[in-house]
Amino acid sequence: MTLKLAYAHLVPDLVSVDEAAREFRRSRKTIFTWLREDRLTSCRSEGDRRTLVDRAEIRRLIEPRPEAGKS
């Protein structure tokens, strides 16, 4: 899902797909796959063609999950 935000550039945890790929050591293709599979939400600021994603959503995807039944 893509949201269009007039003030997306003011939200500090939104980064471009290129920035996210570098920061989280994933390929651009992986980020765009997650977007296509609706595992990530994207935003676009008005007048800017870049696709922006939320760092917190990417962290949630890549952090290991605790195994069921273990504490």
Stockholm file with secondary structure:
# STOCKHOLM 1.0

chainA/1-71         MTLKLAYAHLVPDLVSVDEAAREFRRSRKTIFTWLREDRLTSCRSEGDRRTLVDRAEIRRLIEPRPEAGKS
#=GR chainA/1-71 SS CEEEETTGGGCTTEEEHHHHHHHHTCCHHHHHHHHHTTSSCEEEETTCCCCEEEHHHHHHHHSCCCCTTCC
#=GC SS_cons        CEEEETTGGGCTTEEEHHHHHHHHTCCHHHHHHHHHTTSSCEEEETTCCCCEEEHHHHHHHHSCCCCTTCC
//
